């Protein structure tokens, strides 16, 4: 499985990032521009995944790693974000809070 650091991710031009944390975790804080699809919902929401390479993020990298393994088996091009949202916040990268509309 491929992985990327939060710093490397922040330097990409308009990456597709899916946050697989639970809704309450997402609402508390998330990286700007991520798509929220909770881990348990991924199999039923495959049609909502973006085209091309998908970067997966969670709190610290564990859940997103499991989702990455699953999506790789389904034929998706995925990259796990090392350290997850915790590392993103610690690096001082842009965040926002609040649930999706």
Biopython code that builds the backbone (N, CA, C, O; Angstrom):
import numpy as np
from Bio.PDB.StructureBuilder import StructureBuilder

atoms = [
    (1, "UNK", "N", (0.846, -1.178, 0.000)),
    (1, "UNK", "CA", (0.000, 0.000, 0.000)),
    (1, "UNK", "C", (0.893, 1.244, 0.000)),
    (1, "UNK", "O", (1.860, 1.347, 0.755)),
    (2, "UNK", "N", (0.535, 2.164, -0.860)),
    (2, "UNK", "CA", (1.280, 3.421, -0.908)),
    (2, "UNK", "C", (0.831, 4.329, 0.232)),
    (2, "UNK", "O", (-0.311, 4.263, 0.687)),
    (3, "UNK", "N", (1.753, 5.179, 0.682)),
    (3, "UNK", "CA", (1.405, 6.154, 1.723)),
    (3, "UNK", "C", (2.089, 7.475, 1.406)),
    (3, "UNK", "O", (3.000, 7.557, 0.581)),
    (4, "UNK", "N", (1.612, 8.503, 2.097)),
    (4, "UNK", "CA", (2.103, 9.862, 1.891)),
    (4, "UNK", "C", (2.057, 10.579, 3.231)),
    (4, "UNK", "O", (1.190, 10.291, 4.056)),
    (5, "UNK", "N", (2.975, 11.507, 3.459)),
    (5, "UNK", "CA", (2.930, 12.291, 4.692)),
    (5, "UNK", "C", (1.951, 13.449, 4.497)),
    (5, "UNK", "O", (1.576, 13.782, 3.373)),
    (6, "UNK", "N", (1.551, 14.048, 5.602)),
    (6, "UNK", "CA", (0.636, 15.189, 5.503)),
    (6, "UNK", "C", (1.314, 16.345, 4.776)),
    (6, "UNK", "O", (0.663, 17.079, 4.033)),
    (7, "UNK", "N", (2.614, 16.509, 4.985)),
    (7, "UNK", "CA", (3.331, 17.585, 4.298)),
    (7, "UNK", "C", (3.332, 17.357, 2.790)),
    (7, "UNK", "O", (3.088, 18.285, 2.019)),
    (8, "UNK", "N", (3.608, 16.117, 2.368)),
    (8, "UNK", "CA", (3.586, 15.796, 0.937)),
    (8, "UNK", "C", (2.186, 16.014, 0.360)),
    (8, "UNK", "O", (2.043, 16.545, -0.741)),
    (9, "UNK", "N", (1.164, 15.607, 1.098)),
    (9, "UNK", "CA", (-0.210, 15.788, 0.648)),
    (9, "UNK", "C", (-0.533, 17.266, 0.480)),
    (9, "UNK", "O", (-1.174, 17.659, -0.495)),
    (10, "UNK", "N", (-0.089, 18.085, 1.431)),
    (10, "UNK", "CA", (-0.400, 19.518, 1.388)),
    (10, "UNK", "C", (0.248, 20.206, 0.187)),
    (10, "UNK", "O", (-0.190, 21.283, -0.219)),
    (11, "UNK", "N", (1.271, 19.602, -0.373)),
    (11, "UNK", "CA", (1.975, 20.186, -1.513)),
    (11, "UNK", "C", (1.396, 19.768, -2.861)),
    (11, "UNK", "O", (1.804, 20.297, -3.895)),
    (12, "UNK", "N", (0.450, 18.824, -2.865)),
    (12, "UNK", "CA", (-0.164, 18.381, -4.115)),
    (12, "UNK", "C", (-1.177, 19.410, -4.606)),
    (12, "UNK", "O", (-1.767, 20.146, -3.815)),
    (13, "UNK", "N", (-1.365, 19.450, -5.906)),
    (13, "UNK", "CA", (-2.323, 20.365, -6.515)),
    (13, "UNK", "C", (-3.695, 19.696, -6.588)),
    (13, "UNK", "O", (-3.910, 18.813, -7.418)),
    (14, "UNK", "N", (-4.614, 20.108, -5.732)),
    (14, "UNK", "CA", (-6.002, 19.646, -5.698)),
    (14, "UNK", "C", (-6.137, 18.123, -5.603)),
    (14, "UNK", "O", (-6.755, 17.508, -6.472)),
    (15, "UNK", "N", (-5.567, 17.507, -4.558)),
    (15, "UNK", "CA", (-5.728, 16.058, -4.407)),
    (15, "UNK", "C", (-7.153, 15.702, -3.971)),
    (15, "UNK", "O", (-7.830, 16.510, -3.336)),
    (16, "UNK", "N", (-7.597, 14.513, -4.309)),
    (16, "UNK", "CA", (-8.877, 14.001, -3.816)),
    (16, "UNK", "C", (-8.603, 13.303, -2.493)),
    (16, "UNK", "O", (-7.855, 12.327, -2.439)),
    (17, "UNK", "N", (-9.218, 13.813, -1.420)),
    (17, "UNK", "CA", (-8.979, 13.259, -0.085)),
    (17, "UNK", "C", (-10.314, 12.850, 0.524)),
    (17, "UNK", "O", (-11.248, 13.650, 0.591)),
    (18, "UNK", "N", (-10.396, 11.598, 0.968)),
    (18, "UNK", "CA", (-11.594, 11.081, 1.624)),
    (18, "UNK", "C", (-11.270, 10.835, 3.090)),
    (18, "UNK", "O", (-10.330, 10.110, 3.417)),
    (19, "UNK", "N", (-12.062, 11.451, 3.975)),
    (19, "UNK", "CA", (-11.921, 11.307, 5.425)),
    (19, "UNK", "C", (-12.856, 10.186, 5.873)),
    (19, "UNK", "O", (-14.072, 10.296, 5.720)),
    (20, "UNK", "N", (-12.293, 9.102, 6.425)),
    (20, "UNK", "CA", (-13.106, 7.937, 6.779)),
    (20, "UNK", "C", (-13.461, 7.881, 8.266)),
    (20, "UNK", "O", (-13.910, 6.842, 8.750)),
    (21, "UNK", "N", (-13.265, 8.983, 8.997)),
    (21, "UNK", "CA", (-13.629, 9.020, 10.418)),
    (21, "UNK", "C", (-15.151, 9.119, 10.579)),
    (21, "UNK", "O", (-15.886, 9.332, 9.614)),
    (22, "UNK", "N", (-15.589, 8.961, 11.802)),
    (22, "UNK", "CA", (-17.006, 9.071, 12.124)),
    (22, "UNK", "C", (-17.464, 10.528, 12.016)),
    (22, "UNK", "O", (-16.648, 11.442, 12.134)),
    (23, "UNK", "N", (-18.775, 10.753, 11.792)),
    (23, "UNK", "CA", (-19.281, 12.123, 11.612)),
    (23, "UNK", "C", (-18.921, 13.089, 12.734)),
    (23, "UNK", "O", (-18.630, 14.255, 12.467)),
    (24, "UNK", "N", (-18.935, 12.629, 13.988)),
    (24, "UNK", "CA", (-18.612, 13.540, 15.090)),
    (24, "UNK", "C", (-17.133, 13.931, 15.070)),
    (24, "UNK", "O", (-16.790, 15.065, 15.406)),
    (25, "UNK", "N", (-16.268, 13.014, 14.684)),
    (25, "UNK", "CA", (-14.842, 13.334, 14.568)),
    (25, "UNK", "C", (-14.617, 14.341, 13.441)),
    (25, "UNK", "O", (-13.860, 15.300, 13.592)),
    (26, "UNK", "N", (-15.281, 14.110, 12.316)),
    (26, "UNK", "CA", (-15.180, 15.008, 11.166)),
    (26, "UNK", "C", (-15.663, 16.408, 11.542)),
    (26, "UNK", "O", (-15.025, 17.403, 11.201)),
    (27, "UNK", "N", (-16.793, 16.478, 12.246)),
    (27, "UNK", "CA", (-17.372, 17.770, 12.613)),
    (27, "UNK", "C", (-16.446, 18.555, 13.547)),
    (27, "UNK", "O", (-16.407, 19.785, 13.495)),
    (28, "UNK", "N", (-15.704, 17.849, 14.398)),
    (28, "UNK", "CA", (-14.819, 18.517, 15.356)),
    (28, "UNK", "C", (-13.685, 19.245, 14.636)),
    (28, "UNK", "O", (-13.412, 20.408, 14.935)),
    (29, "UNK", "N", (-13.029, 18.585, 13.704)),
    (29, "UNK", "CA", (-11.939, 19.198, 12.928)),
    (29, "UNK", "C", (-11.609, 18.289, 11.748)),
    (29, "UNK", "O", (-11.578, 17.065, 11.878)),
    (30, "UNK", "N", (-11.365, 18.902, 10.605)),
    (30, "UNK", "CA", (-10.940, 18.138, 9.432)),
    (30, "UNK", "C", (-10.125, 19.028, 8.505)),
    (30, "UNK", "O", (-10.216, 20.255, 8.545)),
    (31, "UNK", "N", (-9.334, 18.378, 7.676)),
    (31, "UNK", "CA", (-8.557, 19.106, 6.682)),
    (31, "UNK", "C", (-9.527, 19.763, 5.703)),
    (31, "UNK", "O", (-10.576, 19.202, 5.387)),
    (32, "UNK", "N", (-9.176, 20.933, 5.236)),
    (32, "UNK", "CA", (-10.032, 21.672, 4.298)),
    (32, "UNK", "C", (-10.162, 20.888, 2.991)),
    (32, "UNK", "O", (-9.172, 20.421, 2.429)),
    (33, "UNK", "N", (-11.403, 20.755, 2.521)),
    (33, "UNK", "CA", (-11.651, 20.164, 1.214)),
    (33, "UNK", "C", (-11.788, 18.658, 1.157)),
    (33, "UNK", "O", (-11.925, 18.098, 0.069)),
    (34, "UNK", "N", (-11.754, 17.981, 2.301)),
    (34, "UNK", "CA", (-11.889, 16.528, 2.281)),
    (34, "UNK", "C", (-13.343, 16.114, 2.081)),
    (34, "UNK", "O", (-14.265, 16.878, 2.369)),
    (35, "UNK", "N", (-13.533, 14.899, 1.587)),
    (35, "UNK", "CA", (-14.865, 14.327, 1.377)),
    (35, "UNK", "C", (-15.124, 13.360, 2.529)),
    (35, "UNK", "O", (-14.366, 12.404, 2.694)),
    (36, "UNK", "N", (-16.169, 13.574, 3.334)),
    (36, "UNK", "CA", (-16.424, 12.669, 4.454)),
    (36, "UNK", "C", (-17.234, 11.440, 4.030)),
    (36, "UNK", "O", (-18.373, 11.556, 3.578)),
    (37, "UNK", "N", (-16.626, 10.270, 4.185)),
    (37, "UNK", "CA", (-17.331, 9.002, 3.989)),
    (37, "UNK", "C", (-16.843, 8.074, 5.106)),
    (37, "UNK", "O", (-15.755, 7.508, 5.000)),
    (38, "UNK", "N", (-17.634, 7.909, 6.175)),
    (38, "UNK", "CA", (-17.204, 7.073, 7.294)),
    (38, "UNK", "C", (-16.821, 5.660, 6.848)),
    (38, "UNK", "O", (-17.416, 5.106, 5.924)),
    (39, "UNK", "N", (-15.832, 5.096, 7.511)),
    (39, "UNK", "CA", (-15.292, 3.782, 7.164)),
    (39, "UNK", "C", (-16.378, 2.739, 6.933)),
    (39, "UNK", "O", (-16.344, 2.019, 5.934)),
    (40, "UNK", "N", (-17.329, 2.653, 7.837)),
    (40, "UNK", "CA", (-18.371, 1.630, 7.721)),
    (40, "UNK", "C", (-19.279, 1.848, 6.509)),
    (40, "UNK", "O", (-19.943, 0.913, 6.060)),
    (41, "UNK", "N", (-19.315, 3.073, 5.975)),
    (41, "UNK", "CA", (-20.185, 3.395, 4.836)),
    (41, "UNK", "C", (-19.503, 3.227, 3.486)),
    (41, "UNK", "O", (-20.169, 3.262, 2.451)),
    (42, "UNK", "N", (-18.193, 3.047, 3.480)),
    (42, "UNK", "CA", (-17.460, 3.004, 2.213)),
    (42, "UNK", "C", (-18.024, 1.974, 1.237)),
    (42, "UNK", "O", (-18.265, 2.328, 0.083)),
    (43, "UNK", "N", (-18.251, 0.702, 1.639)),
    (43, "UNK", "CA", (-18.727, -0.284, 0.653)),
    (43, "UNK", "C", (-20.031, 0.103, -0.048)),
    (43, "UNK", "O", (-20.215, -0.215, -1.223)),
    (44, "UNK", "N", (-20.927, 0.777, 0.649)),
    (44, "UNK", "CA", (-22.205, 1.161, 0.047)),
    (44, "UNK", "C", (-22.160, 2.527, -0.641)),
    (44, "UNK", "O", (-23.134, 2.939, -1.271)),
    (45, "UNK", "N", (-21.034, 3.226, -0.518)),
    (45, "UNK", "CA", (-20.935, 4.563, -1.113)),
    (45, "UNK", "C", (-19.799, 4.669, -2.136)),
    (45, "UNK", "O", (-19.269, 5.754, -2.374)),
    (46, "UNK", "N", (-19.433, 3.538, -2.735)),
    (46, "UNK", "CA", (-18.358, 3.534, -3.730)),
    (46, "UNK", "C", (-18.621, 4.498, -4.877)),
    (46, "UNK", "O", (-17.690, 5.063, -5.451)),
    (47, "UNK", "N", (-19.893, 4.683, -5.206)),
    (47, "UNK", "CA", (-20.239, 5.586, -6.317)),
    (47, "UNK", "C", (-19.942, 7.055, -5.985)),
    (47, "UNK", "O", (-19.951, 7.899, -6.881)),
    (48, "UNK", "N", (-19.682, 7.366, -4.715)),
    (48, "UNK", "CA", (-19.364, 8.738, -4.311)),
    (48, "UNK", "C", (-17.858, 9.023, -4.299)),
    (48, "UNK", "O", (-17.438, 10.162, -4.092)),
    (49, "UNK", "N", (-17.054, 7.986, -4.521)),
    (49, "UNK", "CA", (-15.606, 8.184, -4.509)),
    (49, "UNK", "C", (-15.176, 8.956, -5.750)),
    (49, "UNK", "O", (-15.721, 8.756, -6.836)),
    (50, "UNK", "N", (-14.195, 9.839, -5.582)),
    (50, "UNK", "CA", (-13.721, 10.621, -6.727)),
    (50, "UNK", "C", (-12.960, 9.755, -7.727)),
    (50, "UNK", "O", (-12.498, 8.663, -7.395)),
    (51, "UNK", "N", (-12.837, 10.249, -8.939)),
    (51, "UNK", "CA", (-12.063, 9.570, -9.974)),
    (51, "UNK", "C", (-10.577, 9.724, -9.673)),
    (51, "UNK", "O", (-10.179, 10.643, -8.957)),
    (52, "UNK", "N", (-9.773, 8.845, -10.207)),
    (52, "UNK", "CA", (-8.326, 8.962, -10.080)),
    (52, "UNK", "C", (-7.817, 8.533, -8.715)),
    (52, "UNK", "O", (-8.464, 7.755, -8.015)),
    (53, "UNK", "N", (-6.668, 9.041, -8.351)),
    (53, "UNK", "CA", (-6.035, 8.672, -7.084)),
    (53, "UNK", "C", (-6.824, 9.242, -5.906)),
    (53, "UNK", "O", (-7.177, 10.421, -5.887)),
    (54, "UNK", "N", (-7.090, 8.380, -4.926)),
    (54, "UNK", "CA", (-7.831, 8.777, -3.727)),
    (54, "UNK", "C", (-6.887, 8.704, -2.533)),
    (54, "UNK", "O", (-6.306, 7.657, -2.251)),
    (55, "UNK", "N", (-6.743, 9.824, -1.838)),
    (55, "UNK", "CA", (-5.950, 9.872, -0.617)),
    (55, "UNK", "C", (-6.908, 9.666, 0.548)),
    (55, "UNK", "O", (-7.920, 10.360, 0.650)),
    (56, "UNK", "N", (-6.598, 8.721, 1.423)),
    (56, "UNK", "CA", (-7.478, 8.377, 2.533)),
    (56, "UNK", "C", (-6.875, 8.853, 3.847)),
    (56, "UNK", "O", (-5.697, 8.634, 4.129)),
    (57, "UNK", "N", (-7.720, 9.517, 4.648)),
    (57, "UNK", "CA", (-7.259, 10.059, 5.935)),
    (57, "UNK", "C", (-8.256, 9.688, 7.027)),
    (57, "UNK", "O", (-9.463, 9.631, 6.792)),
    (58, "UNK", "N", (-7.730, 9.438, 8.224)),
    (58, "UNK", "CA", (-8.580, 9.205, 9.395)),
    (58, "UNK", "C", (-7.957, 9.983, 10.556)),
    (58, "UNK", "O", (-7.397, 11.056, 10.334)),
    (59, "UNK", "N", (-8.039, 9.479, 11.768)),
    (59, "UNK", "CA", (-7.455, 10.193, 12.909)),
    (59, "UNK", "C", (-5.937, 10.074, 12.921)),
    (59, "UNK", "O", (-5.228, 11.072, 13.051)),
    (60, "UNK", "N", (-5.436, 8.822, 12.781)),
    (60, "UNK", "CA", (-3.986, 8.627, 12.874)),
    (60, "UNK", "C", (-3.400, 7.717, 11.802)),
    (60, "UNK", "O", (-2.184, 7.528, 11.762)),
    (61, "UNK", "N", (-4.229, 7.153, 10.936)),
    (61, "UNK", "CA", (-3.731, 6.334, 9.834)),
    (61, "UNK", "C", (-4.167, 4.886, 9.840)),
    (61, "UNK", "O", (-3.998, 4.190, 8.838)),
    (62, "UNK", "N", (-4.721, 4.415, 10.939)),
    (62, "UNK", "CA", (-5.128, 3.011, 11.032)),
    (62, "UNK", "C", (-6.366, 2.669, 10.225)),
    (62, "UNK", "O", (-6.338, 1.767, 9.388)),
    (63, "UNK", "N", (-7.447, 3.382, 10.474)),
    (63, "UNK", "CA", (-8.690, 3.103, 9.731)),
    (63, "UNK", "C", (-8.516, 3.359, 8.245)),
    (63, "UNK", "O", (-8.981, 2.583, 7.411)),
    (64, "UNK", "N", (-7.837, 4.464, 7.919)),
    (64, "UNK", "CA", (-7.643, 4.764, 6.496)),
    (64, "UNK", "C", (-6.795, 3.689, 5.831)),
    (64, "UNK", "O", (-6.975, 3.404, 4.647)),
    (65, "UNK", "N", (-5.875, 3.093, 6.577)),
    (65, "UNK", "CA", (-5.077, 1.994, 6.038)),
    (65, "UNK", "C", (-5.931, 0.783, 5.730)),
    (65, "UNK", "O", (-5.730, 0.123, 4.710)),
    (66, "UNK", "N", (-6.882, 0.483, 6.602)),
    (66, "UNK", "CA", (-7.788, -0.654, 6.360)),
    (66, "UNK", "C", (-8.697, -0.377, 5.161)),
    (66, "UNK", "O", (-8.945, -1.265, 4.345)),
    (67, "UNK", "N", (-9.187, 0.853, 5.061)),
    (67, "UNK", "CA", (-10.029, 1.212, 3.914)),
    (67, "UNK", "C", (-9.197, 1.165, 2.630)),
    (67, "UNK", "O", (-9.685, 0.724, 1.589)),
    (68, "UNK", "N", (-7.954, 1.615, 2.702)),
    (68, "UNK", "CA", (-7.079, 1.575, 1.525)),
    (68, "UNK", "C", (-6.896, 0.137, 1.047)),
    (68, "UNK", "O", (-6.964, -0.129, -0.152)),
    (69, "UNK", "N", (-6.664, -0.793, 1.979)),
    (69, "UNK", "CA", (-6.495, -2.198, 1.610)),
    (69, "UNK", "C", (-7.755, -2.729, 0.930)),
    (69, "UNK", "O", (-7.670, -3.433, -0.076)),
    (70, "UNK", "N", (-8.920, -2.393, 1.476)),
    (70, "UNK", "CA", (-10.190, -2.818, 0.879)),
    (70, "UNK", "C", (-10.362, -2.240, -0.528)),
    (70, "UNK", "O", (-10.696, -2.961, -1.468)),
    (71, "UNK", "N", (-10.129, -0.925, -0.660)),
    (71, "UNK", "CA", (-10.334, -0.283, -1.960)),
    (71, "UNK", "C", (-9.327, -0.768, -3.002)),
    (71, "UNK", "O", (-9.656, -0.859, -4.185)),
    (72, "UNK", "N", (-8.106, -1.080, -2.570)),
    (72, "UNK", "CA", (-7.132, -1.654, -3.507)),
    (72, "UNK", "C", (-7.662, -2.960, -4.069)),
    (72, "UNK", "O", (-7.507, -3.231, -5.260)),
    (73, "UNK", "N", (-8.289, -3.778, -3.223)),
    (73, "UNK", "CA", (-8.861, -5.047, -3.671)),
    (73, "UNK", "C", (-9.997, -4.825, -4.674)),
    (73, "UNK", "O", (-10.287, -5.693, -5.498)),
    (74, "UNK", "N", (-10.632, -3.659, -4.595)),
    (74, "UNK", "CA", (-11.728, -3.332, -5.511)),
    (74, "UNK", "C", (-11.209, -2.678, -6.792)),
    (74, "UNK", "O", (-11.989, -2.368, -7.692)),
    (75, "UNK", "N", (-9.891, -2.468, -6.874)),
    (75, "UNK", "CA", (-9.296, -1.897, -8.069)),
    (75, "UNK", "C", (-9.078, -0.395, -8.052)),
    (75, "UNK", "O", (-8.753, 0.189, -9.086)),
    (76, "UNK", "N", (-9.252, 0.249, -6.894)),
    (76, "UNK", "CA", (-9.059, 1.697, -6.793)),
    (76, "UNK", "C", (-7.580, 2.031, -6.594)),
    (76, "UNK", "O", (-6.820, 1.240, -6.036)),
    (77, "UNK", "N", (-7.189, 3.211, -7.059)),
    (77, "UNK", "CA", (-5.844, 3.747, -6.853)),
    (77, "UNK", "C", (-5.891, 4.586, -5.581)),
    (77, "UNK", "O", (-6.429, 5.693, -5.582)),
    (78, "UNK", "N", (-5.324, 4.059, -4.493)),
    (78, "UNK", "CA", (-5.433, 4.723, -3.201)),
    (78, "UNK", "C", (-4.074, 4.954, -2.554)),
    (78, "UNK", "O", (-3.107, 4.239, -2.817)),
    (79, "UNK", "N", (-4.029, 5.975, -1.699)),
    (79, "UNK", "CA", (-2.835, 6.322, -0.946)),
    (79, "UNK", "C", (-3.275, 6.623, 0.483)),
    (79, "UNK", "O", (-4.197, 7.410, 0.694)),
    (80, "UNK", "N", (-2.621, 6.002, 1.464)),
    (80, "UNK", "CA", (-2.942, 6.246, 2.871)),
    (80, "UNK", "C", (-2.144, 7.443, 3.376)),
    (80, "UNK", "O", (-0.955, 7.570, 3.083)),
    (81, "UNK", "N", (-2.804, 8.328, 4.141)),
    (81, "UNK", "CA", (-2.140, 9.502, 4.702)),
    (81, "UNK", "C", (-1.573, 9.144, 6.073)),
    (81, "UNK", "O", (-2.324, 8.902, 7.017)),
    (82, "UNK", "N", (-0.249, 9.112, 6.176)),
    (82, "UNK", "CA", (0.436, 8.759, 7.417)),
    (82, "UNK", "C", (0.136, 9.783, 8.516)),
    (82, "UNK", "O", (0.229, 10.992, 8.301)),
    (83, "UNK", "N", (-0.223, 9.276, 9.688)),
    (83, "UNK", "CA", (-0.456, 10.161, 10.825)),
    (83, "UNK", "C", (-1.832, 10.790, 10.861)),
    (83, "UNK", "O", (-2.236, 11.342, 11.885)),
    (84, "UNK", "N", (-2.559, 10.715, 9.755)),
    (84, "UNK", "CA", (-3.932, 11.184, 9.694)),
    (84, "UNK", "C", (-4.153, 12.635, 10.074)),
    (84, "UNK", "O", (-3.260, 13.477, 9.971)),
    (85, "UNK", "N", (-5.372, 12.898, 10.515)),
    (85, "UNK", "CA", (-5.771, 14.264, 10.874)),
    (85, "UNK", "C", (-4.961, 14.781, 12.063)),
    (85, "UNK", "O", (-4.690, 15.978, 12.159)),
    (86, "UNK", "N", (-4.576, 13.881, 12.969)),
    (86, "UNK", "CA", (-3.744, 14.317, 14.100)),
    (86, "UNK", "C", (-2.452, 14.954, 13.587)),
    (86, "UNK", "O", (-2.052, 16.015, 14.067)),
    (87, "UNK", "N", (-1.801, 14.315, 12.617)),
    (87, "UNK", "CA", (-0.560, 14.850, 12.053)),
    (87, "UNK", "C", (-0.828, 16.129, 11.263)),
    (87, "UNK", "O", (-0.016, 17.053, 11.273)),
    (88, "UNK", "N", (-1.969, 16.175, 10.580)),
    (88, "UNK", "CA", (-2.338, 17.370, 9.803)),
    (88, "UNK", "C", (-2.458, 18.578, 10.734)),
    (88, "UNK", "O", (-1.910, 19.645, 10.460)),
    (89, "UNK", "N", (-3.178, 18.393, 11.829)),
    (89, "UNK", "CA", (-3.372, 19.470, 12.804)),
    (89, "UNK", "C", (-2.031, 19.851, 13.444)),
    (89, "UNK", "O", (-1.719, 21.035, 13.572)),
    (90, "UNK", "N", (-1.249, 18.861, 13.839)),
    (90, "UNK", "CA", (0.037, 19.111, 14.484)),
    (90, "UNK", "C", (0.984, 19.894, 13.560)),
    (90, "UNK", "O", (1.814, 20.670, 14.034)),
    (91, "UNK", "N", (0.855, 19.686, 12.244)),
    (91, "UNK", "CA", (1.704, 20.377, 11.278)),
    (91, "UNK", "C", (1.223, 21.802, 11.008)),
    (91, "UNK", "O", (1.880, 22.561, 10.295)),
    (92, "UNK", "N", (0.061, 22.164, 11.587)),
    (92, "UNK", "CA", (-0.463, 23.516, 11.395)),
    (92, "UNK", "C", (-1.046, 23.757, 10.015)),
    (92, "UNK", "O", (-1.103, 24.893, 9.545)),
    (93, "UNK", "N", (-1.478, 22.681, 9.368)),
    (93, "UNK", "CA", (-2.077, 22.809, 8.032)),
    (93, "UNK", "C", (-3.536, 23.247, 8.145)),
    (93, "UNK", "O", (-4.135, 23.104, 9.211)),
    (94, "UNK", "N", (-4.118, 23.776, 7.070)),
    (94, "UNK", "CA", (-5.476, 24.347, 7.147)),
    (94, "UNK", "C", (-6.552, 23.331, 7.549)),
    (94, "UNK", "O", (-6.644, 22.236, 6.996)),
    (95, "UNK", "N", (-7.359, 23.739, 8.532)),
    (95, "UNK", "CA", (-8.464, 22.902, 8.997)),
    (95, "UNK", "C", (-9.742, 23.737, 9.058)),
    (95, "UNK", "O", (-9.724, 24.966, 8.983)),
    (96, "UNK", "N", (-10.837, 23.018, 9.197)),
    (96, "UNK", "CA", (-12.129, 23.652, 9.446)),
    (96, "UNK", "C", (-12.910, 22.701, 10.322)),
    (96, "UNK", "O", (-12.494, 21.563, 10.540)),
    (97, "UNK", "N", (-14.043, 23.162, 10.826)),
    (97, "UNK", "CA", (-14.885, 22.315, 11.652)),
    (97, "UNK", "C", (-16.322, 22.475, 11.202)),
    (97, "UNK", "O", (-16.661, 23.379, 10.437)),
    (98, "UNK", "N", (-17.157, 21.576, 11.694)),
    (98, "UNK", "CA", (-18.559, 21.592, 11.323)),
    (98, "UNK", "C", (-18.901, 20.396, 10.461)),
    (98, "UNK", "O", (-18.052, 19.846, 9.758)),
    (99, "UNK", "N", (-20.148, 20.009, 10.530)),
    (99, "UNK", "CA", (-20.625, 18.866, 9.749)),
    (99, "UNK", "C", (-20.893, 19.299, 8.308)),
    (99, "UNK", "O", (-20.931, 20.487, 7.990)),
    (100, "UNK", "N", (-21.073, 18.311, 7.463)),
    (100, "UNK", "CA", (-21.401, 18.593, 6.066)),
    (100, "UNK", "C", (-22.859, 19.022, 5.964)),
    (100, "UNK", "O", (-23.672, 18.747, 6.846)),
    (101, "UNK", "N", (-23.158, 19.681, 4.900)),
    (101, "UNK", "CA", (-24.547, 20.160, 4.689)),
    (101, "UNK", "C", (-25.457, 19.024, 4.331)),
    (101, "UNK", "O", (-26.651, 19.233, 4.119)),
]
sb = StructureBuilder()
sb.init_structure("model")
sb.init_model(0)
sb.init_chain("A")
sb.init_seg("    ")
for serial, (resi, resn, name, xyz) in enumerate(atoms, 1):
    if name == "N":
        sb.init_residue(resn, " ", resi, " ")
    sb.init_atom(name, np.array(xyz, "f"), 0.0, 1.0, " ", f" {name:<3s}", serial, name[0])
structure = sb.get_structure()
